[in-house]
Amino acid sequence: MSGEWDTRRERIVSLLRESEGPLSVDQISQILELDPKDVLEDLRHIARSLQRSREQLVALPPKCLKCGYVFNLDKPKSPSKCPKCKSEWIAKPLFKVVPR
């Protein structure tokens, strides 16, 4: 349960822990009324912070909706163009905090 005095990152972790399914950066920023750039930066930090905990940040990678190319990302970000077919029709990456 998220408290009124939680930090922005604690609020994001609580949301991703309690959500029924994975959420995109846009969904997180809309629900918590945050700037999407801040959310992306926070997700990178959260992924590192959870490395030594009983939880982990799971990311479903972005995918080209035209050719099906799945992006292999080492850190949370949203690509703008498919390297295979050059399409800009890209499904956003989705995130969820789950137990290890």
C-alpha positions as CSV (number, residue, x, y, z in Angstrom):
1,M,0.0,0.0,0.0
2,S,1.4,3.3,-1.0
3,G,1.6,6.1,1.5
4,E,1.2,9.8,1.2
5,W,4.9,10.5,2.0
6,D,6.4,7.8,-0.2
7,T,9.1,8.9,-2.7
8,R,8.3,8.9,-6.4
9,R,10.2,5.7,-6.9
10,E,8.4,4.0,-4.0
11,R,5.1,5.0,-5.5
12,I,6.1,3.5,-8.9
13,V,7.3,0.2,-7.2
14,S,4.0,0.0,-5.2
15,L,2.0,0.6,-8.4
16,L,3.9,-2.0,-10.4
17,R,3.7,-4.5,-7.4
18,E,-0.1,-4.0,-7.0
19,S,-1.2,-3.8,-10.6
20,E,-3.0,-6.8,-12.2
21,G,-0.7,-6.7,-15.2
22,P,2.3,-5.0,-16.6
23,L,2.1,-1.3,-17.3
24,S,3.8,1.0,-19.9
25,V,5.7,4.1,-19.0
26,D,2.8,6.2,-20.4
27,Q,0.3,4.3,-18.1
28,I,2.6,4.8,-15.0
29,S,3.1,8.5,-15.7
30,Q,-0.7,9.0,-16.3
31,I,-1.8,7.1,-13.1
32,L,0.8,8.8,-10.9
33,E,0.7,12.2,-12.7
34,L,4.5,12.1,-13.5
35,D,6.6,13.1,-16.5
36,P,7.3,10.1,-18.7
37,K,11.0,11.0,-18.8
38,D,11.2,10.9,-15.0
39,V,9.4,7.5,-15.0
40,L,12.0,6.0,-17.4
41,E,14.9,7.3,-15.3
42,D,13.2,5.9,-12.2
43,L,12.6,2.5,-13.8
44,R,16.4,2.2,-14.5
45,H,17.2,3.0,-10.9
46,I,14.4,0.7,-9.6
47,A,15.8,-2.2,-11.7
48,R,19.3,-1.7,-10.1
49,S,17.9,-1.3,-6.6
50,L,15.8,-4.5,-6.7
51,Q,18.8,-6.6,-7.8
52,R,19.6,-7.5,-4.2
53,S,16.0,-7.9,-3.0
54,R,13.4,-10.6,-3.1
55,E,11.7,-8.8,-6.0
56,Q,12.7,-7.9,-9.5
57,L,11.5,-5.5,-12.2
58,V,10.4,-7.6,-15.2
59,A,10.2,-5.8,-18.5
60,L,8.3,-7.2,-21.5
61,P,10.4,-5.8,-24.4
62,P,9.0,-3.5,-27.1
63,K,7.9,-5.2,-30.3
64,C,7.5,-3.9,-33.9
65,L,3.8,-4.3,-34.7
66,K,4.5,-4.4,-38.4
67,C,7.2,-7.1,-38.8
68,G,7.2,-8.6,-35.3
69,Y,10.9,-7.7,-34.4
70,V,11.4,-7.9,-30.6
71,F,13.8,-5.3,-29.3
72,N,16.6,-6.6,-27.0
73,L,17.0,-3.8,-24.4
74,D,19.5,-3.9,-21.5
75,K,17.7,-1.0,-19.8
76,P,14.2,0.5,-19.9
77,K,13.6,2.7,-22.9
78,S,11.2,3.2,-25.7
79,P,12.6,2.8,-29.2
80,S,11.2,5.0,-31.9
81,K,11.9,3.0,-35.1
82,C,12.3,-0.7,-36.0
83,P,15.9,-1.5,-37.2
84,K,14.5,-4.3,-39.4
85,C,11.7,-2.7,-41.3
86,K,12.0,1.0,-40.3
87,S,8.4,1.1,-39.1
88,E,7.5,3.5,-36.2
89,W,4.6,1.3,-35.2
90,I,6.2,0.0,-32.0
91,A,4.4,-1.5,-29.0
92,K,5.6,0.1,-25.8
93,P,7.7,-1.9,-23.3
94,L,5.7,-3.1,-20.2
95,F,6.9,-3.3,-16.6
96,K,5.9,-5.3,-13.5
97,V,7.5,-5.9,-10.1
98,V,7.3,-9.6,-9.2
99,P,8.8,-11.9,-6.5
100,R,12.0,-13.7,-7.5
